[in-house]
Amino acid sequence: MLLSILLTTTFTASAQPEVAQWKRFELTFTGPSSGNPFTDVELKATFWHTNTHDTIHVEGFYDGDGCYKVRFMPTILGRWNYRTTCNIPALSEKSGSLHCIPSDQHGPVRIKETHCFQYADSSSYWPIGTTAYGWIHMPEGIRRQTLSSLEAAHFNKVRMCVFPKYYTLCKEEPELYPFPIKEETGKGRTFDFSRFNPAFFHHLEKQIDALNALGIEADLILFHPYDKGHWGFDSLPMETNLAYIRYLCARLSSFSNVWWSLANEYDYVKAKTEDDWITLIKAVRTADPYGHLCSIHGSTATYFPYWMDELTHTSIQDEAPVEEAGRASILYNIYRKPVLLDEVCYEGNLSSRWGRLSGQEMLHRIWQGLLCGVYVTHGECYMRHEGNDTIFWAKGGPWRGESWKRIPFTRKIMESLPGSLQMADVSRDVRTATTGEGCYLVYFGKEMRDTWMFNLPAKNASYPPLKPGTKFRIEIIDTWNMTITPYPDIMETGAVSDYRLYDIHHRKIRLPLTPYLLLRITKVEDAL
């Protein structure tokens, strides 16, 4: 629940409100509306925890009509105190406190054990997301349909643009723009880039909250090249870019489900250099007091220097790592941070080569990445007719493909695992992954087999090697048809033979001779 306290220049202390952990606490002030309040007024607040003395500094922002706000996301249970500072005396030295109580939500997503993710409450998070770049800029009916589609598919992350897009497959003029319109003529619109449009940001915030209610992370793309000079949002001066980042972070950093993606295909934004992007990345990390996840995305096989400390994970466009088994493990071993392949082409029927995967191939690429310990983002771009169409990848709307139907099942498999995945014997065994906790996945991909001789690598990634005499139960999982079939026999590993351990009786597993099979192999202590 969003808590709001109205504070005017005649400030009066109020009762201490209760705010759930990782939800938003909001202070509202009345102040000057003359001049340019977006730049003239500098409102800040300091929050500190009574017992731990943890301190968080947040920026306030102007919300239009003489209204100023400060937002805060309490991260620790207990009492927090606050005090404002401002270059307008009437808004300065306002103080109070709030009490942070337990939450019914998981909190922001954080990095876990170098390559993985978890929520702030330490529960695991497997990012299985999709892309709907311009959905918030569509009419209300399409937005509602998009949310219903996302809920049905059980995606837990969506890549989406803050700025609208204007290109062949998405040329709608939105109802709202981030900046106020300065002039509108038959030739188009010009904007006042020295100010922001609070109504647009109210709309954006409503959509982010709607995603949060569905358990979906909003991977916000702050800049992109899909403007072509139509609005000028792709060629703003650096001063405006930095002001935009500061304003956006002041408004949205307190939203627990926000991720920052500095750009989509950053190298196509010709008005910015790589040094400019580094400046903007650092600006986001400075302006966000909570350290939300942050990355940047390039065009095909364009790899930003992702090892810079300010980037928490990769956001890569490149299908090559998941076209063959085991390839994605190269990225896993290069980057000491989580690897997201956010674009590996899309399921669809477009003439463009990047938009015509089958549903089976889309899901197959997701599994090719997961087995290597990396995460692959889904996308769908079916077009029923030329011209104006609700292609999900561009605008959201209804699903038309097949791979999305398999996402709930895929998440069920991943979330059942006792730990994170990585290749058990990297570069030597391209189909076997381990969690390090007595659980393996073996993925056959497009290969169709009627039998498989039970065998596992002796090497178990960075965990202790597999030992002879270990007993395992097996489940045959059809990732496309979404079935799980327990195998009746218990297998037991024999002595190491050429780096592998076979069943003591050299038994084979009978398989159904279909593609996209996955074996879940789980250690058992006592077998009947």
N, C-alpha and C positions, 0 to 999 in steps of 0.2 A: 504494500500500500504506500502511495506517495504521500508523505507528510509535509504540510506546508504551514509556515508561521508567517503571518503578515506583520512586518515591522515597519513602522513609519519613522519619521524624524523624531517623533516623541516616543522613544522606545520604552516598552514596558515588559518586564520579565514575565514569561509564561510558565506553566507547569512543565516539568520535565517530560518530554514525549518518549514513547517507546518505539524503537525502530528495529526491525528484524535485520540480522547480520546479512551484509551484502545487498541490502535494498537501499533505497534512496531516502535521504533526509534533505529537505529543502527549506531554505530561508528566503523569504520574499521581502523586498524593501521598496519603498516609494522614494524616487529621487528625481533629478532634473531630466527633462526631455528636450531641452533646447540644445542648439549646437549639434555636435555629433556624439551622442552618448556612447557609441560603440568604441570610440577612440579617446574621448575626453575623460571618461571616468574609469579609474583603475580600482576595482573592488577585489579584495582578497580576504581569505579567512584562514585561520589556523585552528585545527582540531587536535586535541591531545587527550590521550587515555589517562584516566585518573591513577590507575595502578601500574600499568606497564610503562607509561610515559611515551608510548609510541606517538609520533607527531606526523600529521599530514597537512600539507599546505595546498589549498585549492584556490582557483581563480573564480571570481564571480563573472557574471555576464549581463548584458542589457537585453531584456526580453520585450522591448517595445512599450509604448504608452506610459513612459515614466516608471516602468517596472524593472527592478534589478533582482537577480537571483544568485544564490550560492547553493550548490549541491554537494552532498557528501555521502559516500558509501562506507558505513562503519565496517571495519574488518575484524574487530576483536570484540567479544562480549564484554559488557560492563558499561561503566559511565565514561562518556566523552564530553569534554568541555570545548567551547569554541569562543573565538574573538575575531572580529572583523577589523580590517584596516582599509582605508580608502582616502583618496585625495580630495574627496568631498567630506568635510567634517561630519555632516549629518548622518553619513553612512558608516562612519568609523567608530571603533570601540564598542560595538554591539556584542554582547556576550551572553552565554547561556550554556545549557548542557542537554544531553540526550542519553537515554539508556538503551544500549544495544542488547537485544534479546535473541534467543536461538531462531534460526530461519528454517523454512520448509524447502529452501532451494540449496543447490550445491555451491553456488558462488562462481566467481570467474574461473576460467580455465588457466592452468599454470603448466610449466614444464616439469616433467618427472623423469629422473634418471637419464638425463641427456637427450634421449631420442623420443621420449614419450610424453603424453599429456595426462593430467589429472585435474579434477576440480579442486577448488580451494578447500573443500571439506575432506580432501584426500580420496574421494571415490574416483574410480578410473574413468577416463574419457577417451573414446575412440572416434576421431573426427571422420565421419562418413557424410560428406556434404554434397551439395549441388550448386548450380549457378543459375541466377535469375537477375541479370545485370540491372535492368531498368524497371523492375516490377513496382517499385514505390512510386514511379512517375506515371503509372497507368491509371485509368478510371477506376472508381471504387469497386465496380463489379469484378474486374480482373484482379484487383488486389485481394478481394475476399476469396476468389477462386484459387489464387496462388497460395494463400494460407491453408486452405482446405487440402490442396494438393500436397503441400509440404507435410502437413499432419498425417495424411494417409500413407505417405512414403516413409515416415519416421526418419527423415534426414535430421541431423543434429547440427548442421552448419549450412549457411547459404552465403555465397559470394554475391555482393550487391553494390551498386554504384551510388554515391551521394549525388554527384552531378548527373543530369540526364544525358542520354546518348542521342546522337544524330548521325545516322549512317543508313545504308541501304535497307537493312532489315529492321530498323527502329527509328522512325522519323517523326514520331508524335511530338507535338508541343505540349509540355506538361501544364497543369493548372498553376503550379507554384514553382518559383525559382529561388535559389539560395540568396540571390541579391535582388534588391528592389529594381523594378523597371524604371529607367530614366526617361526613355523616349520610345515610342512605338510608331513606326511608319509602315508604308507599304513594302519597304525594303527589309523590314525586320525590327528587332528590338535592340536597344542598347541598355546597359545596366550601370547602376551606381555601385562601383566596386569598393567604395569606401565604407559601405554599410552592408548589413545583412538583413534578410527578410525573416523575422521571427516566425511568421506563419508557416514557412517552409520547414523550419526546424521543428516546430510543434508536430507537423505531419510526419517527419522522419522519426521523431521520438515515439510517436504512436505506433508506427510499424515495428520499431525495434522492440517495444514492449509486447506487441502481439507475438513476435517471434519468441521472446523469452517465455511467454505463457505456454508455448509449445515445446520448450526445452531446446530451442535452436539458437546457436551462436550467429550473430550478425557480423560477417567478415566484410567490413566497410571499405570499399575502394574509394580513396580520397581524390584521386586524379585519374584521368584517362585521355587518350588521343581522339576519341570518337566525337569530335565537335566540328572539326574541319572549318573553324572560323565562324560557325553559325551563331554561336553565342559568345565566343571568346573565352570560355572557361578553361580551354586547353592552353592558353597563352597569357595567363595572368602574370603581372610582374611579381618578382620575388616578395616584395613588401606585402602585396595582397595575399599571396600564398601563405605567408607566415601568419598574417592576421586571421586568415581563414582557419588554419590549423589551431591557433590559440583559441578561437571562438568555439570551434567544434569540440575540442578537448574539454573546454570549460563546461559545455553543455552535456557531453556524452560520457565523460570518463567515469561518472558515477553509475552508469548502466553496466551491470555485471556481465552481460552477454555480448559486449562489444570487442571485436578485434580490429586492428588497424592494418589495412593494406594500402601502402602509399600510392600505388598505381597499378593499373592493368596495362601490360605492354608498355612499360615506362620508356623503352627505347624508341617508340614511335611518337612520343611527345617531343617534337623537335625544338620546342622553346626551352627545354631544360637539358642540362648536361648531367653526367653522372655525379659530378661534384654538387650540383644543385640538389639532386636527389639525396645525397648524403646529408646535406644541410637540412632538408625537410624531414628526413628520418629522425635526425637528432632533435629537431624541433618538436616532433610528436612525443618522443620519449621524455623530453623536458617538461612538456605541458601536461602530460598524463601522470598524476601522482600515484596511480595504482599499478602501473607497469603492465597494462593489458598487452596481449600478444601483438606482435608487430612484424610485418614483412613487406615485400615488394615483388611484383610479378613482371616478367619480361616476355617478349615475343618468343617464338619457337626456338628452343635451344639457346636462348640468351640468358646467361647466368650472372646475376648480380653478385658482388662479393659478399655472399651471405654469412661469411665468418665474422663480419663486423659485429661488435658486442651489442649494438642497439637492436639488431634483428634477432628475434627469438626463434624463428623457424624459416625454412625456405618456402617459396611459393613459385613453383617451376612450371613452365609450359614446355613439355617435351614428351612425346609418346615413346621415343626410343627405349627409355629405361624399362618399360613394361610390355614391350612387344615380344620379348624373349624371356624365358624363366631365368631368374637370378640376376639379371642386369641391374635392377634397382638397388641391389645390395652395394653396388659401387658408390652410389650417392649416400647411402647409409653410413659407409665407412669414411667418406670424404668429409662430411659435415658433422661436427660435434653438436648437433641440435636436431630437433625433429625435421623430417623431410616430408613436405607436402608437394605432391605432383597435382597442381590445381587445374591443369588442362592437359589431357592426353587424347584429344579429339573427343567428339561427341556422338552419341547415338542420334541418328536422324536420317533425313532423306534429301539433304541439300546437295547441290551440284559441287559445292566446295569440298575439297578432299578432307578438310578437318571436321565436317559435319555429316558424315554418312556411315558411321559405324552401325553394325547390327546391335541389338540389345545384348546378345550373347557376348560379343566382343567387348562391349562396354563393361559388363560385369567381370569378364575374364581379366581385363586390365586392372580392375580394382583388386582382384585377388592376387594377381601377379605382384602388385605392390605390397599388399598386406603381408604376404609370406616373407618379404624381404625387410619388414620392419618399417616400411614407409606407408604413406597414406595418399589415396588417390581420390580426386573429386569427380563426381558424376556430372554429366550434362546431357541435355536433350534438346534437339533442334529440328523437330519435324515441321514441315510447311505443307499445308493442304492445298494452298493456292498461292499464286504469285501476288506480290503487293502486301497489303496490310494483313498481317496474320499474327496470332499470339504464339509465336515460337517461345517455348518455356525459357530457354537459355537467354533470350533477349528481353522478354516481357513478363514471364510468368504465365499464369492461367492454368488450363487443364493439362494433364499428362496425355500423351498419345503413344508413347513407346511401351517397352516391356521391361527394361532393366530396373526401373524404379520399383516395380512390384517385388523385386528380390531384396530390396534394401532392408526391410524389417528382419528378414531371415538372416541376412548377412550380419547385421548388428547383433542379433541373438547369438550367433556363433562366436563372434569376437568378444562379446561381453561375458560369455561363459568361461573364457580362458582365465587361468589363475595368474597370469602375468603377461608382460609385453612380448611381442614376437621378434625374432631375428633368425637369420639362417643358421642352422646348427653347425654346418661345416662349409662355411662360406667359400665360394668359387669351386668347390669340389663336389657339392651336392646341391643342385639348383631347385630341388623340389621339396626339401624337408626343412621346416622351421621348428624352433623350440621356444618354449616359454621359460625354460630353465627350472621348471617345477614339476617335472615328471609328466609333461604334456607336449606332444608333438603334433604338427599338422603336415600332412603330405598331400601335395596338390598335383594332379595329373594334367590339368589344363585341357587342351584340345585332344590329347592322346586318349584313345579308346582301347581299353584292355579288358580281357576276360579274367585274368588272374594277376596277382602281384605277390612275389615272394617276400614275406615279411623280413624287413631289414632296416636298421637305423644306423646312422653314423656313430662311431665311438666318440668323436668330438661333439661337444655340446655347447658350442659358442664359448662364452667366457665362464661357463658353469662347470662343475665337476663332470668328468667324462661319464658316459653311460657304462654301467657295470653289468657283467654277466649275472644271470639269475634274476633279472628284473622282469616282473610280470606286467603285461599290458592288456587292456581291453581295447577294442577297436569299434569305431562307428563309421559307416560309409555314408558320406554326405553328398547328395546331389545338389550342387550350389544353384543350378538353374531350375530344376523341378522342385526344389525346396523340400527334400525328404531326408530323414536321418534313419538309417537302418543299422541297429546293433549287430555286430558279427558274433556268432554264437560261441566261438572258441577264445580262450585266453592264450596269448602268446607269451613265451619266456625266452629271454635273450641267452644265447650261448656265448662261447668264448669269442674274443675279437679275432676276426679273420680279414686281413687286408683292410684295416681301418673301419670295418663294419661289424655289427652284431646281428646275426640271423637268429631265427627261432631255433630252439634246440632240436626240433624235429624237422627243420627246414620246410615248414608248412607254408602253403600259399593261401592268399586271401582271394576268394571268388568275387569278381567284380561284374557289374551289369553291362559292360561293353557300351557305355555311353560317355560323352565328353563332360568336362567340368566337374569331375569327381574330386572330393576332398576326403582324406582320412583323418579322423581325430583319434589319436592314440594316447591313451591315458593310463598312467601307472596305477596298479592295484596292489594292495598289501597282501591280501589273502584272497585266493580264488577257490571257488568250490569245484 
